[in-house]
Amino acid sequence: MNDNSQFFERVKNLAKTKGVNLRDLIEKCGINYDSYNSYKRYGNLPRAEEAVSIASALGTTVEYLVTGKTTDNAEVCELLRKALEKLSS
């Protein structure tokens, strides 16, 4: 996996965690789903404004989607909270 493929994995995993259909998410961000898949297939990142839209829709930052790092632990806390909810139900 190249470094850019991690962006798409993070998007997919966050969408799944939030219970959001990936295609619906991408299209609600104003991005053609075929274009999104083309970025992924060729190892290219979406344009900056598209990455911002995706990050915003997922409640995260572009920094996290691109690097996997975040300056805010809120997202990690939210993921842990949701995991604990699933375990306790």
Beta strands, then each sheet from edge to edge (+ up, - down):
end
